[in-house]
Amino acid sequence: MIRGMHELSLACSVVELVGKELALHGGGSVRFIEITIGDLSGVDNDAFLFSLNMVLELSLIHISEPTRLGMIS
């Protein structure tokens, strides 16, 4: 199994949703993205954050503050 493919897909979806929200509100900027991941989600936090940062770098979306990634139990 290729590690990180699930996380990359999730990261792409997050960036797509952020882009749609920006377009819906006439553009602008994003200050931060806050994402909460449950314990049973099966998501590798490090792989997801790496993937998210990579996808954001390739997108036209600029985040002014670091992404906030939290875990819930």
MOGI-V767016 format. One record per pair of residues at least 12 apart in sequence whose ideal C-beta (glycine too) atoms are under 6 Angstrom apart, sorted by the first residue. I is the first residue (numbers start at 1). J is the second residue. D is the distance in whole Angstrom. If there is no record, write none. Layout:
{{I:J:D} {I:J:D}}
This chain:
{{4:47:4} {7:44:6} {7:47:4} {7:48:4} {7:51:5} {8:51:4} {11:51:4} {11:52:4} {11:55:5} {12:55:6} {15:55:5} {15:59:5} {18:61:6} {30:63:5} {31:64:5} {31:65:6} {32:65:4} {32:68:6} {33:67:5} {34:68:4} {35:69:5} {36:70:5} {36:72:5} {37:71:6} {38:72:5} {39:73:5} {49:69:6}}
